Amino acid sequence: MTRDVSWPQASEGGKVAGWEAIRANWTRQWGEFDPHVEPLAITEGEGGKVRVRVHQLVKNLQGEVLSDSEVLRYSL
């Protein structure tokens, strides 16, 4: 990640920018949620972009399922 990276805050909306803000956001989120992500497929798309399809299961700390879905992410 570059120092000026901007990252979406999926659970609250909006974005955070910069390494320290992202680190603080992730640290706080991992203290509130119990995420599990399992890669299902990694493929190369148009223009050399990499597509990663994952099964994402997110629970709160009491074990209640907040989200259970497949997610498709792209990267350069």
C-alpha positions as CSV (number, residue, x, y, z in Angstrom):
1,M,0.0,0.0,0.0
2,T,1.2,3.5,-0.7
3,R,1.3,6.0,2.1
4,D,-1.7,7.9,0.7
5,V,-3.9,4.7,0.4
6,S,-7.6,5.2,1.0
7,W,-9.5,2.3,2.5
8,P,-13.3,1.7,2.7
9,Q,-14.8,1.3,6.2
10,A,-17.2,-1.5,5.4
11,S,-18.9,-1.7,8.8
12,E,-19.4,2.1,9.2
13,G,-19.3,3.5,5.7
14,G,-16.9,6.2,4.6
15,K,-13.1,5.7,4.2
16,V,-9.9,6.1,6.1
17,A,-6.7,7.3,4.6
18,G,-3.0,6.6,5.3
19,W,-1.3,3.7,7.0
20,E,-1.8,4.8,10.6
21,A,-5.5,5.5,10.2
22,I,-6.0,2.1,8.5
23,R,-4.0,0.3,11.2
24,A,-6.1,2.0,13.9
25,N,-9.3,1.1,12.1
26,W,-8.3,-2.5,11.6
27,T,-7.2,-2.9,15.2
28,R,-10.5,-1.5,16.4
29,Q,-12.5,-3.7,14.1
30,W,-10.7,-6.9,15.0
31,G,-11.5,-6.1,18.6
32,E,-15.3,-6.0,17.8
33,F,-15.6,-8.7,15.1
34,D,-14.5,-12.2,14.6
35,P,-13.9,-12.5,10.8
36,H,-13.0,-15.6,8.8
37,V,-12.1,-15.3,5.1
38,E,-11.4,-18.4,3.0
39,P,-10.1,-18.0,-0.6
40,L,-12.2,-19.8,-3.1
41,A,-10.6,-18.8,-6.4
42,I,-7.9,-16.5,-7.7
43,T,-7.9,-15.6,-11.4
44,E,-6.4,-13.0,-13.6
45,G,-8.9,-10.6,-15.2
46,E,-8.7,-7.8,-17.8
47,G,-5.5,-5.7,-17.8
48,G,-3.7,-8.0,-15.5
49,K,-6.0,-7.3,-12.6
50,V,-6.2,-10.2,-10.1
51,R,-9.6,-11.3,-9.0
52,V,-10.0,-13.1,-5.6
53,R,-13.3,-14.7,-4.7
54,V,-13.6,-15.5,-1.0
55,H,-16.1,-16.9,1.5
56,Q,-16.4,-14.3,4.2
57,L,-18.0,-15.1,7.6
58,V,-18.2,-12.3,10.2
59,K,-19.4,-12.8,13.7
60,N,-19.6,-10.5,16.7
61,L,-17.7,-11.4,19.8
62,Q,-20.8,-13.2,21.2
63,G,-20.8,-15.6,18.2
64,E,-23.8,-14.1,16.3
65,V,-23.4,-14.2,12.6
66,L,-23.3,-10.7,11.1
67,S,-22.5,-11.6,7.5
68,D,-22.0,-14.8,5.6
69,S,-21.3,-14.2,1.9
70,E,-19.0,-14.6,-1.0
71,V,-17.0,-11.5,-1.9
72,L,-15.2,-10.7,-5.1
73,R,-12.2,-8.4,-4.8
74,Y,-10.0,-6.9,-7.6
75,S,-6.4,-5.7,-7.3
76,L,-3.8,-4.5,-9.7
